[in-house]
Amino acid sequence: MRAFLNLGHTLGHAIEAEYGYGAITHGDAIAIGMQFALYVSEKQLGLSLNRLELKRVDERARFPGQCHKRYFHENIC
């Protein structure tokens, strides 16, 4: 269970740290990290992890599925 809950947290925490805590919500940062983790798994490892379904869930919850312009920073996204 812990591994599932940690999905996306590595990049998500990097996004939060780069912008300064509070500039982007924890949930938004983790949502971006989750999409990134699934993307890398598909592209690098050939795994099919249903990234599009996660994107639909994120959209319904109003989480970003990728870095939005307001969060864009050359060091991250």
C-alpha positions as CSV (number, residue, x, y, z in Angstrom):
1,M,0.0,0.0,0.0
2,R,2.8,2.4,0.9
3,A,4.4,2.0,-2.6
4,F,1.1,2.9,-4.2
5,L,0.7,6.0,-2.0
6,N,4.2,7.1,-2.8
7,L,3.6,7.1,-6.6
8,G,4.6,10.5,-8.0
9,H,5.9,11.9,-4.7
10,T,9.6,12.1,-5.7
11,L,8.9,14.5,-8.6
12,G,6.0,16.1,-6.7
13,H,8.2,17.0,-3.8
14,A,10.9,18.4,-6.2
15,I,8.2,20.6,-7.8
16,E,7.1,21.8,-4.4
17,A,10.7,22.6,-3.3
18,E,11.6,24.3,-6.6
19,Y,8.6,26.7,-6.4
20,G,8.6,27.1,-2.7
21,Y,6.0,25.4,-0.5
22,G,2.6,27.0,-0.9
23,A,3.2,28.2,-4.5
24,I,1.7,25.0,-5.8
25,T,-0.5,22.7,-3.8
26,H,0.8,19.4,-2.7
27,G,-2.0,17.6,-4.5
28,D,-1.3,19.4,-7.8
29,A,2.4,18.6,-7.5
30,I,1.8,15.0,-6.7
31,A,-0.7,14.7,-9.6
32,I,1.9,15.9,-12.0
33,G,4.4,13.5,-10.5
34,M,2.0,10.6,-10.9
35,Q,1.5,11.3,-14.5
36,F,5.2,11.6,-15.0
37,A,5.9,8.3,-13.3
38,L,3.4,6.5,-15.5
39,Y,4.7,8.2,-18.6
40,V,8.3,7.1,-17.8
41,S,7.1,3.6,-17.0
42,E,5.4,3.3,-20.4
43,K,8.2,4.9,-22.4
44,Q,11.2,3.4,-20.8
45,L,9.9,0.0,-19.5
46,G,7.2,-0.6,-22.0
47,L,4.6,-1.0,-19.2
48,S,1.0,-0.3,-19.9
49,L,-0.3,1.4,-16.8
50,N,-3.4,3.2,-18.1
51,R,-2.0,6.7,-17.9
52,L,-5.1,8.0,-19.8
53,E,-7.4,6.7,-17.1
54,L,-5.4,8.5,-14.4
55,K,-5.6,11.7,-16.6
56,R,-9.4,11.4,-16.7
57,V,-9.5,11.0,-12.9
58,D,-7.2,14.0,-12.5
59,E,-9.4,16.1,-14.8
60,R,-12.5,15.2,-12.8
61,A,-10.7,16.1,-9.6
62,R,-9.4,19.3,-11.3
63,F,-5.8,18.2,-10.7
64,P,-3.3,19.1,-13.5
65,G,-2.3,16.2,-15.7
66,Q,0.9,18.0,-16.7
67,C,2.8,21.1,-15.9
68,H,0.5,24.1,-16.4
69,K,1.9,27.4,-17.6
70,R,1.5,28.9,-14.2
71,Y,3.8,26.1,-12.8
72,F,6.2,26.0,-15.7
73,H,9.9,26.3,-14.8
74,E,12.8,25.3,-17.0
75,N,14.3,23.3,-14.2
76,I,11.4,20.9,-13.8
77,C,8.7,20.7,-16.6
